[in-house]
Amino acid sequence: MEAEPVKESAQTLDAQVAAALPWLRDVKAKGPEFGMQPDGTFVLPLKKPVKKGGEMLDRLKFRPCSGLDLRWFGDASQTQNFGRLLSLAGRMTGEIDTVIDRLDAPDAHRVCEVAAAFFSGATELLGGGS
């Protein structure tokens, strides 16, 4: 009998994810090399690739936040600040500010959502474990 509440809970989480991060289904549909990875990283495909040196960058790979990232980020109340989230995303992906600054608005918004999910420990929203 306990299996049904767990199944219902998983369905509720799926519905919440679909409402909060509707673009995540598109990411998962692109294939196993995108989305949450077994090593705890998250690979986000860019809708509009950006130029990085002499190459075009079509994805960003996020690593989990570290204590240093969180110390650098500052007060948790700043999570609504897109500039700070974009800078945190740069730290998490290893990309310099000029690369992050070239992202178009929809990609930049997704980047902020992924960084915020790692920051808040909510990677289950991205398809990872809790």
N, C-alpha and C positions, 0 to 999 in steps of 0.2 A: 504494500500500500504506500510506502514511502517513496517509491519510484515516481509516482505521478506528481507530487509536489516538486520534486527535483526537476522533472521534465518541464513542468509549468514554469518553474523559476528560470530555467534556461530559455524557454520561449519568451518570458517577460524580458530577460536581459537582451535577447536578440531583437525584440521590438524596440527596446530603449536604444540600442545601438543603431538600429535602422533610422530611428527618429533623430538621434543626436549626430550621427556621422553617416549620412546617406551615401556619401561618396565611397565609403569603405567597401561596399559590394563590388563597385567597379574595380577597386584595387585587387580584391581577392579573385575576381574573374580574369585578371590578366595572367594569372599563373602562380605556381608555388614560389617563384623567385621574388614575388612581391608580398607585402603584408608582413605579419609577424613571423619571425624565423625561429628555428629551434634554439639558437644561441642567445635569444632574448633581444635581438635587434629587430628593427622594423624598416622595411624598404618601401619607400613611397615613390611611385612613378610620377613624373611631372607631366601635366597635360601639355605644357609648352616648354620644351627643353631650353636651357640657358647656355650661353657660351662661357666656357672656363678655359682660359688660355687658348690653345688651338683646337680644342675639342668641344663637342656639345654634350652637356650633362643632361641625361634624361631621367635620372632618379637620384634620390637622396637616401642614404642609409643612416638611420638613427641608432645610436647605442643607448643603453639605459643611462639615466642620470646618475651621477656620482655625488658624494658628499661635497666635493669641491664645486660642482655645478650648482648645487643648492646653496652653498655658502656665497658663491658669486652672485646668484640670482637675487638673493635678499629676501625680504618679507613676502610671505605667501600671498598677501593681499595684492601683490604686483602681478599676479598671474593673468589679470585682465589687460595688461599693458602689451599690446602687440609688438612694440619695439623690443621690449625685454624678451618676449617669447621668441622672436626671430633671432635675437642674439644668442639665446640659449640653444635654439635649434642649430645655429652655426657651430656652437661648441660641441653639440652632440653628434653632428654629422662630419665635423672636421672641415667644413667649408668656410672660407673667409667671407667677411661681410659683403664684399662686392658681388659675390656669387649669389648670396641670399637676397641681396637688394635687387637683383635682376629677375627674380621670380615674378610672374604675373600675379595679380590679386587673388584669383582662386587657388593657385598653388601655395601662395604665401599663407592664406587662411588655413589650408590643410596642414601645412607645416606647423603652424601655431597649435592646431588641435592635437597633432601627434606629440609635440613637445609638452603640451599641457597634460596629456594622458600619462606620459612618463613621469612628469614632475609630480603629479598628484598620486602616483601609484595605481592608476586606473588602466593598466595595460590590458586588462581583460576586455576593455572596450575595443582594443585593436586586434583581439583574437589571441592574446597571450594568457598565461595563467594569472591568477590573482596574487 
